[in-house]
Amino acid sequence: MAGHSKWKNIQGRKNAQDAKRGKIFQKLSREIYVAAKAGGGDPSVNAALRLVMDKAKAANMPNDNIERAIKKASSAGDNEHYDEITYEGYGPGGSAILVYALTDNRNRTATNVRVAFTRNGGSLGETGSVSYLFDRKGYLVIERTALTVDEDVMLELVLEAGAEDLETSDEVFEIYTAPEDFTAVRDALEKSGYTLAQAELTMIPQTLVALTDDQKAQLQQLIDKLEDDDDVSEVFTSADI
């Protein structure tokens, strides 16, 4: 993972996401609902729910929205059902793309995803066609603006907590973990008094694919189209954008 800064991509797309805040909250509500429906509404005993709640809070989702989604999932009379589906394909320049969706209508979502790919320089692949090019990782970010701790001290701390890797820039510390160690590392950092700017389970490409400027623009159109779909929860790419 050396040399790969996921944070730069996150920051580079922040303004676009801010403009879609209402849609993002809607999608997060659905993820919270699904997690609470499956494992109960108490995040202290439902790890999946706590992860989604952390993700929602990082997106500045109001607590009322979070509590409303949990309450809805806990309602005895509620019978909504969502399927979790993964789509795999290729974007411009041969970049790999993973799409995660939560849907109550598989046919609708499949059609929308297929159209987004074909109209924006991409193509859908078979199950397993690109997922092997990504690794599931825990990802945490600590901004360095108010920190005096140096890289060696931080590296020792995160490795003792169980992390796999630390990448450092002038702006942030980026910490990577195995999925099963994510919660322990996150809790250790918070217990040590650090504020996390980002904390999530994510997909990290094993190799980044270089694109031309035209290919980057076309890929961004494809990603935007996918993320605009109400059923799509996450999109990952191996492109270096």
Residue frames as qw, qx, qy, qz and C-alpha x, y, z in Angstrom:
[[0.000, 0.884, 0.468, 0.000, 0.00, 0.00, 0.00],
 [0.427, -0.485, 0.058, 0.761, 3.03, 2.26, 0.13],
 [0.120, -0.099, 0.390, 0.908, 2.52, 5.41, -1.87],
 [0.170, -0.488, -0.713, -0.474, -1.26, 5.01, -2.09],
 [0.041, 0.101, 0.435, -0.894, -3.09, 7.89, -0.40],
 [0.054, -0.556, -0.811, -0.175, -6.77, 7.12, -0.17],
 [0.149, -0.670, -0.392, 0.613, -7.19, 10.38, 1.76],
 [0.050, -0.298, 0.333, 0.893, -6.35, 12.50, -1.29],
 [0.141, -0.268, -0.786, -0.539, -9.18, 10.85, -3.22],
 [0.218, -0.629, -0.709, 0.234, -11.56, 11.33, -0.31],
 [0.144, -0.608, -0.156, 0.765, -10.73, 15.02, 0.03],
 [0.056, -0.129, 0.534, 0.834, -10.79, 15.57, -3.70],
 [0.226, -0.370, -0.765, -0.476, -14.42, 14.44, -3.86],
 [0.134, -0.367, -0.679, 0.622, -15.66, 16.04, -0.64],
 [0.212, 0.270, 0.015, -0.939, -17.30, 19.06, -2.28],
 [0.435, -0.017, -0.672, -0.600, -19.20, 16.87, -4.71],
 [0.371, -0.293, -0.869, 0.145, -20.44, 14.72, -1.83],
 [0.010, -0.294, -0.445, 0.846, -21.47, 17.77, 0.17],
 [0.361, 0.129, -0.279, -0.880, -23.76, 18.73, -2.70],
 [0.610, -0.109, -0.692, -0.370, -25.41, 15.30, -2.45],
 [0.075, -0.245, 0.743, -0.619, -25.74, 15.32, 1.35],
 [0.692, -0.002, 0.238, -0.681, -29.47, 14.54, 1.35],
 [0.856, 0.250, -0.383, -0.241, -28.99, 11.52, -0.89],
 [0.386, 0.357, -0.769, 0.364, -26.03, 10.32, 1.21],
 [0.349, -0.188, 0.603, -0.692, -28.14, 10.52, 4.38],
 [0.833, 0.113, -0.029, -0.541, -30.87, 8.52, 2.66],
 [0.756, 0.309, -0.577, 0.008, -28.40, 5.77, 1.74],
 [0.144, 0.322, -0.753, 0.555, -26.86, 5.74, 5.22],
 [0.607, -0.127, 0.350, -0.702, -30.33, 5.42, 6.75],
 [0.897, 0.171, -0.263, -0.311, -30.86, 2.32, 4.62],
 [0.562, 0.345, -0.691, 0.296, -27.52, 0.84, 5.74],
 [0.183, -0.275, 0.634, -0.699, -28.34, 1.55, 9.39],
 [0.782, -0.013, 0.085, -0.617, -31.76, -0.01, 8.93],
 [0.847, 0.237, -0.465, -0.100, -30.30, -3.20, 7.43],
 [0.356, 0.337, -0.727, 0.480, -27.62, -3.53, 10.14],
 [0.356, -0.196, 0.526, -0.747, -30.11, -2.93, 12.96],
 [0.842, 0.058, -0.110, -0.524, -32.66, -5.30, 11.42],
 [0.787, 0.251, -0.562, 0.044, -30.07, -8.07, 11.22],
 [0.574, 0.082, -0.633, 0.513, -28.32, -7.67, 14.57],
 [0.390, -0.707, -0.521, 0.277, -30.47, -5.48, 16.80],
 [0.123, 0.904, 0.138, 0.386, -30.49, -1.79, 17.59],
 [0.561, -0.802, 0.143, 0.146, -27.78, -1.74, 20.27],
 [0.551, 0.744, -0.357, 0.121, -24.41, -0.76, 18.74],
 [0.315, -0.662, 0.644, -0.217, -22.55, -2.03, 21.81],
 [0.658, -0.101, 0.744, -0.055, -23.44, -5.60, 20.84],
 [0.720, 0.592, 0.359, 0.052, -23.97, -5.10, 17.10],
 [0.486, -0.412, 0.327, 0.698, -20.57, -4.40, 15.55],
 [0.332, 0.382, 0.603, 0.617, -22.01, -3.93, 12.05],
 [0.081, -0.893, -0.423, -0.131, -24.41, -1.28, 13.32],
 [0.434, -0.771, 0.032, 0.465, -21.65, 0.56, 15.16],
 [0.486, -0.085, 0.471, 0.731, -19.54, 0.67, 11.99],
 [0.162, 0.611, 0.563, 0.532, -22.39, 2.16, 9.97],
 [0.275, -0.909, -0.298, 0.096, -23.17, 4.64, 12.74],
 [0.503, -0.534, 0.205, 0.648, -19.53, 5.74, 12.76],
 [0.360, 0.217, 0.565, 0.709, -19.73, 6.17, 9.00],
 [0.032, -0.803, -0.525, -0.280, -22.90, 8.24, 9.38],
 [0.389, -0.849, -0.124, 0.334, -21.39, 10.47, 12.04],
 [0.500, -0.261, 0.362, 0.742, -18.31, 11.02, 9.86],
 [0.178, 0.426, 0.579, 0.673, -20.71, 12.27, 7.16],
 [0.081, 0.012, 0.275, -0.958, -22.28, 14.65, 9.73],
 [0.395, -0.386, -0.703, -0.447, -25.59, 12.83, 9.61],
 [0.386, -0.477, 0.250, -0.749, -27.90, 14.16, 12.37],
 [0.091, -0.109, 0.924, -0.356, -28.46, 11.89, 15.36],
 [0.605, 0.248, 0.359, -0.666, -32.22, 12.13, 14.82],
 [0.687, 0.426, -0.420, -0.412, -31.84, 10.50, 11.40],
 [0.279, 0.313, -0.898, 0.134, -29.72, 7.70, 12.86],
 [0.269, 0.026, 0.778, -0.567, -32.15, 7.03, 15.71],
 [0.667, 0.317, 0.066, -0.671, -35.10, 7.09, 13.31],
 [0.616, 0.372, -0.642, -0.265, -33.56, 4.39, 11.12],
 [0.131, 0.164, -0.921, 0.329, -32.80, 2.20, 14.15],
 [0.439, 0.141, 0.548, -0.698, -36.30, 2.67, 15.53],
 [0.705, 0.344, -0.227, -0.578, -37.82, 1.74, 12.18],
 [0.492, 0.306, -0.813, -0.050, -35.75, -1.46, 12.04],
 [0.002, 0.059, -0.863, 0.501, -36.84, -2.35, 15.57],
 [0.575, 0.075, 0.130, -0.805, -40.53, -1.91, 14.78],
 [0.479, 0.042, 0.871, -0.098, -42.41, -5.19, 14.91],
 [0.595, 0.619, 0.428, -0.282, -44.70, -4.07, 12.09],
 [0.248, 0.777, -0.398, -0.421, -41.95, -3.15, 9.64],
 [0.864, 0.064, 0.492, 0.085, -41.30, -5.74, 6.93],
 [0.431, 0.832, -0.296, -0.184, -39.04, -3.96, 4.44],
 [0.876, -0.180, 0.358, 0.267, -36.34, -6.16, 2.95],
 [0.300, 0.864, -0.349, -0.207, -33.13, -5.24, 1.14],
 [0.960, 0.096, 0.085, 0.249, -30.71, -7.49, -0.71],
 [0.266, -0.789, 0.398, 0.384, -26.99, -6.81, -0.64],
 [0.846, 0.461, 0.221, 0.151, -25.55, -7.15, -4.15],
 [0.360, -0.622, 0.395, 0.572, -22.05, -6.66, -5.55],
 [0.717, 0.687, 0.123, 0.002, -21.49, -5.69, -9.19],
 [0.566, -0.468, 0.409, 0.542, -18.07, -5.94, -10.82],
 [0.632, 0.720, 0.260, 0.119, -16.84, -4.36, -14.00],
 [0.597, -0.065, 0.171, 0.781, -14.32, -2.27, -15.86],
 [0.112, 0.904, 0.184, -0.369, -14.14, 1.45, -16.45],
 [0.500, 0.849, -0.169, 0.040, -12.15, 3.57, -18.91],
 [0.162, 0.743, -0.629, 0.163, -8.53, 2.51, -19.33],
 [0.703, 0.034, -0.708, 0.050, -9.19, -0.96, -17.95],
 [0.134, -0.349, 0.580, -0.724, -9.71, 0.29, -14.39],
 [0.329, -0.279, -0.902, 0.036, -11.49, -2.17, -12.11],
 [0.346, -0.325, 0.098, -0.875, -14.73, -1.10, -10.43],
 [0.215, -0.268, -0.912, 0.225, -16.63, -2.65, -7.51],
 [0.354, -0.343, -0.113, -0.863, -20.19, -1.53, -6.80],
 [0.104, -0.205, -0.894, 0.385, -22.03, -2.40, -3.59],
 [0.362, -0.289, -0.289, -0.838, -25.79, -1.99, -3.53],
 [0.162, 0.219, 0.828, -0.490, -28.70, -2.40, -1.12],
 [0.325, 0.013, -0.435, -0.840, -31.91, -2.88, -3.04],
 [0.531, 0.183, 0.666, -0.492, -35.52, -3.93, -2.71],
 [0.759, 0.576, 0.162, -0.256, -35.73, -4.49, -6.48],
 [0.640, -0.302, 0.541, 0.455, -32.88, -6.47, -8.04],
 [0.560, 0.516, 0.521, 0.385, -34.07, -5.97, -11.62],
 [0.079, 0.987, 0.123, 0.068, -34.25, -2.19, -11.28],
 [0.416, -0.801, 0.349, 0.252, -30.80, -1.93, -9.75],
 [0.689, -0.058, 0.585, 0.424, -29.17, -4.30, -12.25],
 [0.465, 0.718, 0.412, 0.314, -30.60, -2.33, -15.15],
 [0.067, -0.997, 0.024, -0.003, -29.49, 1.02, -13.73],
 [0.550, -0.616, 0.460, 0.325, -25.96, -0.20, -13.01],
 [0.677, 0.199, 0.573, 0.417, -25.61, -1.77, -16.46],
 [0.327, 0.868, 0.287, 0.240, -26.76, 1.42, -18.18],
 [0.272, -0.933, 0.186, 0.145, -24.33, 3.52, -16.11],
 [0.634, -0.349, 0.551, 0.415, -21.43, 1.33, -17.20],
 [0.599, 0.368, 0.581, 0.411, -22.28, 1.07, -20.89],
 [0.218, 0.915, 0.266, 0.211, -23.02, 4.79, -21.35],
 [0.208, -0.946, 0.248, -0.009, -19.83, 5.94, -19.63],
 [0.398, 0.686, -0.609, 0.031, -17.05, 3.91, -21.21],
 [0.332, -0.381, 0.812, -0.291, -17.34, 0.86, -18.98],
 [0.679, 0.028, -0.626, -0.383, -18.57, -2.72, -19.09],
 [0.745, -0.420, 0.327, -0.401, -20.07, -5.04, -16.49],
 [0.315, 0.392, -0.864, -0.013, -18.16, -8.22, -15.74],
 [0.754, -0.259, -0.585, -0.151, -18.98, -11.56, -14.19],
 [0.664, -0.721, 0.105, -0.166, -18.92, -12.20, -10.44],
 [0.823, -0.383, 0.255, 0.333, -15.29, -12.49, -9.37],
 [0.679, 0.612, 0.129, 0.386, -13.94, -10.72, -12.44],
 [0.274, 0.692, -0.233, 0.625, -12.32, -7.85, -10.52],
 [0.633, -0.734, 0.004, -0.248, -12.94, -8.40, -6.80],
 [0.911, -0.185, -0.041, 0.367, -9.66, -10.34, -6.49],
 [0.483, 0.506, -0.050, 0.713, -7.83, -7.11, -7.40],
 [0.267, -0.702, 0.133, -0.647, -8.93, -5.50, -4.11],
 [0.441, -0.063, -0.780, 0.439, -8.18, -6.23, -0.46],
 [0.453, -0.769, -0.356, -0.278, -10.65, -5.64, 2.36],
 [0.479, 0.121, -0.431, 0.755, -8.97, -3.37, 4.90],
 [0.289, -0.832, -0.391, 0.266, -9.73, -1.24, 7.89],
 [0.414, 0.458, 0.082, 0.782, -8.85, 2.38, 7.16],
 [0.361, -0.819, -0.345, 0.284, -8.39, 5.16, 9.72],
 [0.408, 0.586, 0.022, 0.700, -7.21, 8.75, 9.34],
 [0.433, -0.723, -0.279, 0.460, -5.82, 11.16, 11.92],
 [0.337, 0.864, 0.059, 0.369, -5.30, 14.75, 10.79],
 [0.708, -0.084, -0.254, 0.654, -1.96, 16.22, 11.85],
 [0.085, 0.768, 0.111, 0.624, -2.94, 19.88, 12.09],
 [0.434, -0.771, 0.180, -0.429, -3.00, 19.99, 15.90],
 [0.960, -0.247, -0.036, 0.124, -0.61, 17.09, 16.62],
 [0.046, -0.858, 0.512, 0.002, 2.97, 17.24, 17.79],
 [0.821, -0.206, 0.530, 0.037, 3.54, 13.48, 17.70],
 [0.168, 0.597, -0.626, -0.473, 6.08, 12.36, 15.09],
 [0.767, 0.236, -0.446, -0.397, 5.85, 9.46, 12.68],
 [0.393, 0.242, -0.856, 0.233, 7.98, 7.03, 14.72],
 [0.236, -0.023, 0.682, -0.692, 5.83, 7.47, 17.82],
 [0.700, 0.210, 0.047, -0.681, 2.62, 7.06, 15.83],
 [0.649, 0.303, -0.664, -0.212, 3.99, 3.99, 14.03],
 [0.162, 0.150, -0.887, 0.405, 4.84, 2.32, 17.35],
 [0.429, 0.084, 0.484, -0.758, 1.39, 3.12, 18.71],
 [0.746, 0.265, -0.140, -0.594, -0.58, 1.77, 15.76],
 [0.564, 0.286, -0.773, -0.052, 1.52, -1.39, 15.42],
 [0.015, -0.088, 0.839, -0.537, 1.08, -2.16, 19.12],
 [0.559, 0.178, 0.320, -0.744, -2.66, -1.69, 18.64],
 [0.655, 0.172, 0.736, 0.012, -2.63, -4.29, 15.84],
 [0.501, 0.773, -0.035, -0.388, -2.45, -2.20, 12.65],
 [0.883, 0.206, 0.290, 0.307, -0.69, -3.45, 9.53],
 [0.531, 0.306, 0.205, 0.764, 0.65, -0.25, 8.00],
 [0.108, -0.831, -0.243, 0.489, 1.01, 3.50, 8.46],
 [0.494, 0.458, 0.290, 0.679, 1.36, 6.08, 5.70],
 [0.274, -0.688, -0.244, 0.626, 2.31, 9.64, 6.52],
 [0.358, 0.619, 0.278, 0.641, 1.87, 12.92, 4.68],
 [0.134, 0.199, -0.253, 0.937, 2.05, 16.53, 5.80],
 [0.480, -0.319, -0.129, -0.807, -1.70, 16.52, 6.38],
 [0.852, -0.266, 0.044, -0.449, -2.58, 13.12, 7.85],
 [0.212, -0.307, 0.926, -0.050, -1.63, 9.75, 9.26],
 [0.784, 0.114, -0.295, -0.534, -3.32, 6.96, 7.28],
 [0.342, -0.326, 0.846, -0.245, -3.60, 3.66, 9.13],
 [0.707, 0.137, -0.521, -0.458, -4.48, 0.30, 7.57],
 [0.462, -0.284, 0.758, -0.361, -5.60, -2.82, 9.42],
 [0.130, -0.114, -0.957, -0.234, -6.84, -6.31, 8.75],
 [0.446, -0.442, -0.382, -0.678, -10.67, -6.28, 8.85],
 [0.718, -0.448, -0.531, 0.039, -10.78, -8.33, 12.04],
 [0.539, -0.240, -0.328, 0.738, -8.42, -5.89, 13.81],
 [0.077, 0.554, 0.238, 0.794, -10.17, -2.69, 12.74],
 [0.499, -0.759, -0.289, -0.303, -12.35, -2.27, 15.83],
 [0.765, -0.471, -0.162, 0.408, -9.49, -2.92, 18.26],
 [0.497, 0.110, 0.082, 0.857, -7.20, -0.41, 16.52],
 [0.107, -0.650, -0.291, -0.694, -9.94, 2.21, 16.32],
 [0.622, -0.728, -0.270, -0.101, -10.80, 1.82, 19.99],
 [0.740, -0.289, -0.101, 0.598, -7.11, 1.96, 21.02],
 [0.325, 0.312, 0.139, 0.882, -6.56, 5.20, 19.10],
 [0.312, -0.705, -0.276, -0.574, -9.68, 6.81, 20.54],
 [0.744, -0.598, -0.253, 0.153, -8.71, 5.67, 24.03],
 [0.643, -0.119, -0.023, 0.757, -5.32, 7.33, 23.52],
 [0.040, -0.715, -0.227, 0.660, -7.12, 10.62, 22.84],
 [0.138, -0.151, 0.558, 0.804, -6.89, 10.81, 19.05],
 [0.543, 0.514, 0.289, -0.598, -9.77, 12.13, 16.97],
 [0.479, 0.084, 0.772, 0.409, -10.40, 10.09, 13.83],
 [0.284, 0.423, -0.186, -0.840, -11.21, 12.04, 10.68],
 [0.733, 0.214, -0.439, -0.473, -12.14, 8.79, 8.93],
 [0.315, -0.260, 0.887, -0.214, -12.73, 5.25, 10.19],
 [0.801, 0.283, 0.001, -0.527, -14.18, 2.58, 7.93],
 [0.662, -0.056, 0.715, 0.216, -13.87, -0.84, 6.41],
 [0.442, 0.733, -0.160, -0.491, -13.06, -0.34, 2.75],
 [0.907, 0.250, 0.265, 0.213, -11.64, -1.95, -0.37],
 [0.161, -0.804, 0.390, 0.420, -8.06, -1.08, -1.30],
 [0.821, 0.548, -0.140, -0.079, -6.80, -1.82, -4.84],
 [0.857, -0.288, 0.217, 0.369, -3.67, -3.94, -4.94],
 [0.466, -0.025, 0.359, 0.808, -2.38, -1.95, -7.93],
 [0.220, 0.723, 0.213, -0.620, -3.38, 1.50, -9.16],
 [0.583, 0.436, 0.544, 0.417, -4.18, 1.94, -12.85],
 [0.147, -0.416, 0.102, 0.892, -2.90, 5.13, -14.50],
 [0.403, 0.691, 0.597, 0.061, -5.38, 6.96, -16.74],
 [0.280, 0.294, 0.233, 0.884, -5.17, 9.82, -19.20],
 [0.135, 0.147, 0.299, -0.933, -6.99, 13.05, -18.34],
 [0.540, 0.001, -0.397, -0.742, -9.81, 12.15, -20.74],
 [0.581, -0.144, -0.800, -0.034, -10.15, 8.70, -19.19],
 [0.181, -0.156, -0.644, 0.727, -10.21, 10.22, -15.69],
 [0.333, 0.083, 0.037, -0.938, -13.02, 12.57, -16.71],
 [0.638, -0.044, -0.571, -0.515, -15.03, 9.72, -18.22],
 [0.479, -0.134, -0.820, 0.283, -14.44, 7.52, -15.17],
 [0.025, 0.113, 0.479, -0.870, -15.60, 10.31, -12.88],
 [0.527, 0.010, -0.231, -0.818, -18.82, 10.55, -14.92],
 [0.646, -0.084, -0.740, -0.169, -19.32, 6.81, -14.47],
 [0.327, -0.136, -0.733, 0.581, -18.71, 6.96, -10.72],
 [0.220, 0.064, 0.214, -0.950, -21.02, 9.98, -10.36],
 [0.612, -0.045, -0.447, -0.651, -23.76, 8.18, -12.26],
 [0.592, -0.136, -0.788, 0.103, -23.43, 5.09, -10.08],
 [0.218, -0.143, -0.607, 0.751, -23.37, 7.09, -6.85],
 [0.341, -0.038, -0.046, -0.938, -26.46, 9.02, -7.94],
 [0.597, -0.192, -0.693, -0.355, -28.42, 5.78, -7.91],
 [0.569, -0.550, 0.215, -0.572, -30.43, 5.45, -4.69],
 [0.980, -0.162, -0.055, -0.097, -29.64, 1.73, -4.45],
 [0.730, 0.373, -0.344, 0.458, -25.84, 2.07, -4.71],
 [0.601, -0.789, -0.084, 0.092, -24.13, 2.37, -1.34],
 [0.426, -0.704, 0.409, 0.394, -20.42, 2.28, -2.25],
 [0.777, 0.625, -0.045, 0.069, -18.20, 2.42, -5.35],
 [0.562, -0.625, 0.416, 0.346, -14.52, 1.44, -5.42],
 [0.722, 0.686, -0.088, 0.007, -12.05, 1.74, -8.28],
 [0.826, -0.234, 0.153, 0.489, -8.47, 0.75, -8.97],
 [0.455, 0.725, 0.129, 0.501, -7.90, 3.92, -11.01],
 [0.472, -0.291, -0.208, 0.806, -5.38, 6.48, -9.80],
 [0.075, 0.762, 0.418, 0.488, -7.62, 9.56, -9.79]]
